[in-house]
Amino acid sequence: MTLTPLYIIPARGGSRGIPRKNIRQLAGKPLIVYSIEAAREAGAPDSHIIVSTDDPEIVRVVTAETGLQVPFLRPAHLATDTAGSREVILHAMDEALKKGLQFDVVVLLQPTSPLRTSGDITGALSLYRDGVDMVVSVAEAPCNPYYDCFETATDGTLRVSKGDGLITRRQDAPKAWVYNGAVYVINLGSIRRMPLGAFPVRVPYVMPVGRSVDLDTPLDWKICELLMTNLNS
């Protein structure tokens, strides 16, 4: 299937866990630059890379560091802690359509996944097909609901989340996955109709745990710096 994606990189100015993280220097360049470079390396023309931000300083950094133009600012009501990804995506889609851009799928790239590669983007796109609501990047979950993930029962005791609790080796349990935040390939009609969490048909694109860092805390940042140092050496 030949696709024309619209790449959306959401980057609001506010961030509680890591202040100003989207333009903070990581291994020699602002964090957001990694996502822009990955989109370009995956074949995206600049016209189809949309940085959605409310912050003029992020616009300045993006333009100065990459030459990418940011054609609009996100409205304030979509830049709060409670603003949902779906609303941000729909706003960017509508702005792109106003400018006459043609596209048939959205690729959401969160700046907080700097170890995502262009190969991850093209790999996820290769799994997209008719009838799929979303292809989403995942990593193996650190906790498996059939083996070492538990819930509290009504009597206060722990019970394994799924199954009968008789699996004694992790490798015998069905695989469990967690979204790693790196790549979302989204059906246009699906996102118009419902939230991402309501999509009935989601296809996983599996990434290794070592490249599945999602920067949310200062500790995440330090771990990512160490991983990047090791990768570069």
C-alpha positions as CSV (number, residue, x, y, z in Angstrom):
1,M,0.0,0.0,0.0
2,T,1.4,3.4,-1.0
3,L,0.7,6.0,1.7
4,T,1.1,9.7,2.0
5,P,1.4,10.3,5.7
6,L,1.0,13.5,7.7
7,Y,3.6,13.5,10.4
8,I,2.5,15.3,13.6
9,I,5.1,16.1,16.3
10,P,3.3,17.4,19.4
11,A,5.4,19.7,21.6
12,R,3.7,22.0,24.0
13,G,5.8,24.4,26.1
14,G,4.8,23.3,29.5
15,S,6.3,20.2,31.1
16,R,6.2,19.3,34.8
17,G,8.5,16.2,34.9
18,I,11.3,17.7,32.9
19,P,10.9,21.5,32.4
20,R,11.3,22.7,28.8
21,K,12.2,19.2,27.8
22,N,11.2,19.5,24.1
23,I,14.0,22.0,23.5
24,R,16.4,20.8,26.2
25,Q,19.8,19.7,24.9
26,L,20.2,15.9,24.7
27,A,23.5,14.6,23.5
28,G,24.3,17.8,21.6
29,K,20.9,18.8,20.1
30,P,17.4,19.8,21.3
31,L,15.2,16.9,22.0
32,I,12.6,17.7,19.4
33,V,15.2,17.6,16.6
34,Y,15.5,13.8,16.9
35,S,11.9,13.3,15.8
36,I,12.1,15.8,13.0
37,E,15.3,14.1,11.7
38,A,13.7,10.7,12.0
39,A,10.6,11.8,10.0
40,R,12.9,13.3,7.2
41,E,15.0,10.1,7.1
42,A,11.8,8.1,6.7
43,G,11.0,10.0,3.6
44,A,8.7,12.8,4.8
45,P,8.8,16.1,2.9
46,D,9.0,19.1,5.1
47,S,5.5,20.2,4.0
48,H,4.1,17.1,5.7
49,I,5.9,17.4,9.0
50,I,3.8,19.4,11.4
51,V,5.2,20.5,14.8
52,S,2.1,21.3,16.9
53,T,3.1,23.7,19.6
54,D,1.8,26.6,21.6
55,D,5.3,28.0,22.4
56,P,7.1,30.6,20.2
57,E,10.4,29.6,21.7
58,I,9.9,26.0,20.4
59,V,9.1,27.5,17.0
60,R,12.3,29.5,17.1
61,V,14.5,26.5,18.1
62,V,12.9,24.2,15.5
63,T,13.4,26.8,12.7
64,A,17.0,27.6,13.8
65,E,18.1,24.0,14.3
66,T,16.4,22.3,11.4
67,G,15.0,24.9,9.0
68,L,11.6,23.4,9.3
69,Q,8.8,26.0,9.2
70,V,6.1,25.9,11.8
71,P,3.0,27.3,10.1
72,F,0.7,27.8,13.1
73,L,0.5,27.9,16.9
74,R,-1.7,25.5,18.8
75,P,-4.5,27.3,20.7
76,A,-4.1,27.6,24.5
77,H,-6.9,25.2,25.3
78,L,-5.0,22.5,23.5
79,A,-1.8,23.2,25.5
80,T,-2.9,22.3,29.0
81,D,-2.1,19.2,31.1
82,T,-5.6,17.9,30.4
83,A,-5.6,18.4,26.7
84,G,-6.0,15.0,24.9
85,S,-3.8,13.7,22.1
86,R,-6.9,13.2,19.9
87,E,-7.9,16.8,20.0
88,V,-4.3,17.9,19.2
89,I,-4.2,15.5,16.3
90,L,-7.5,16.7,14.9
91,H,-6.5,20.3,15.1
92,A,-3.2,19.6,13.2
93,M,-5.1,17.6,10.6
94,D,-7.6,20.5,10.1
95,E,-4.8,23.0,9.8
96,A,-3.0,20.9,7.2
97,L,-6.2,20.5,5.2
98,K,-6.7,24.3,5.3
99,K,-3.3,24.6,3.6
100,G,-4.3,22.2,0.9
101,L,-2.1,19.3,2.0
102,Q,-3.2,15.8,0.9
103,F,-2.6,12.8,3.1
104,D,-4.2,9.5,3.9
105,V,-2.8,8.5,7.2
106,V,-1.4,10.3,10.3
107,V,1.9,9.4,11.9
108,L,2.2,10.7,15.4
109,L,5.8,11.1,16.7
110,Q,6.2,12.1,20.3
111,P,9.4,14.0,20.9
112,T,10.0,12.1,24.1
113,S,11.2,9.0,22.1
114,P,14.6,10.1,20.7
115,L,15.8,6.5,20.2
116,R,13.1,5.8,17.7
117,T,14.7,5.4,14.2
118,S,13.5,6.1,10.7
119,G,13.4,2.3,10.3
120,D,10.8,2.1,13.1
121,I,8.6,4.6,11.3
122,T,8.8,2.9,8.0
123,G,8.4,-0.5,9.7
124,A,5.2,0.6,11.4
125,L,3.9,2.1,8.2
126,S,4.5,-1.2,6.4
127,L,2.1,-2.9,8.8
128,Y,-0.7,-0.5,8.1
129,R,-3.5,-1.9,5.9
130,D,-7.2,-1.4,5.2
131,G,-9.4,-2.1,8.2
132,V,-6.7,-1.2,10.8
133,D,-7.4,1.7,13.1
134,M,-3.9,2.1,14.3
135,V,-0.4,0.6,14.2
136,V,1.3,1.4,17.4
137,S,4.9,0.8,18.6
138,V,5.2,-1.5,21.6
139,A,7.9,-3.1,23.8
140,E,7.7,-6.2,25.9
141,A,6.0,-5.2,29.2
142,P,8.2,-5.4,32.3
143,C,5.2,-7.1,34.1
144,N,3.3,-10.0,32.7
145,P,-0.3,-10.4,33.8
146,Y,-0.1,-14.2,33.6
147,Y,3.1,-14.5,35.6
148,D,4.2,-11.5,37.8
149,C,1.5,-8.9,37.7
150,F,-1.1,-9.0,40.5
151,E,-4.3,-7.4,41.5
152,T,-5.8,-7.0,45.0
153,A,-8.9,-9.2,45.5
154,T,-11.9,-8.1,47.6
155,D,-10.5,-9.9,50.6
156,G,-7.2,-7.9,50.4
157,T,-5.1,-10.7,49.1
158,L,-3.1,-10.7,45.8
159,R,-4.2,-12.7,42.8
160,V,-2.5,-13.0,39.5
161,S,-4.1,-10.6,37.0
162,K,-4.9,-13.2,34.3
163,G,-5.0,-16.9,34.2
164,D,-4.9,-19.5,37.0
165,G,-1.5,-18.5,38.5
166,L,0.1,-21.8,37.7
167,I,2.6,-20.6,35.2
168,T,6.0,-21.0,36.8
169,R,8.3,-19.7,34.1
170,R,8.0,-16.3,32.4
171,Q,8.9,-17.7,29.0
172,D,5.8,-20.0,29.2
173,A,3.4,-17.0,29.6
174,P,1.8,-15.3,26.7
175,K,3.6,-12.2,25.6
176,A,2.4,-8.9,27.1
177,W,3.1,-5.6,25.5
178,V,3.2,-1.9,26.6
179,Y,2.9,1.2,24.3
180,N,6.4,2.8,24.2
181,G,5.2,6.1,22.8
182,A,7.5,6.2,19.8
183,V,5.2,5.7,16.7
184,Y,1.5,5.8,16.1
185,V,0.2,5.2,12.5
186,I,-3.5,6.3,12.7
187,N,-6.4,5.8,10.4
188,L,-8.0,9.2,9.5
189,G,-11.6,8.0,9.7
190,S,-11.0,6.3,13.0
191,I,-9.5,9.3,14.8
192,R,-12.4,11.4,13.5
193,R,-14.9,8.9,15.1
194,M,-13.4,7.9,18.4
195,P,-10.6,8.3,20.9
196,L,-7.4,6.3,20.4
197,G,-8.2,4.1,23.4
198,A,-11.4,3.0,21.8
199,F,-9.9,1.7,18.5
200,P,-10.9,-1.9,18.1
201,V,-8.2,-2.9,15.6
202,R,-4.7,-2.1,16.8
203,V,-1.6,-3.7,15.3
204,P,1.7,-3.8,17.3
205,Y,5.0,-2.8,15.9
206,V,7.5,-4.3,18.2
207,M,10.6,-2.3,19.3
208,P,13.4,-3.5,21.6
209,V,13.3,-2.4,25.2
210,G,16.6,-0.7,24.8
211,R,15.2,1.8,22.3
212,S,11.9,2.2,24.0
213,V,12.8,5.1,26.4
214,D,9.9,7.5,26.9
215,L,11.3,10.7,28.6
216,D,9.0,11.7,31.4
217,T,11.3,12.1,34.5
218,P,14.8,13.3,35.2
219,L,15.8,9.7,35.7
220,D,14.5,8.8,32.3
221,W,16.7,11.5,30.8
222,K,19.8,10.3,32.6
223,I,19.1,6.7,31.4
224,C,18.6,7.9,27.9
225,E,21.9,9.9,27.9
226,L,23.7,6.7,29.0
227,L,22.1,4.6,26.3
228,M,22.9,7.2,23.7
229,T,26.5,7.3,24.8
230,N,26.8,3.5,24.5
231,L,25.1,3.5,21.1
232,N,27.4,6.2,19.8
233,S,30.5,4.3,21.1
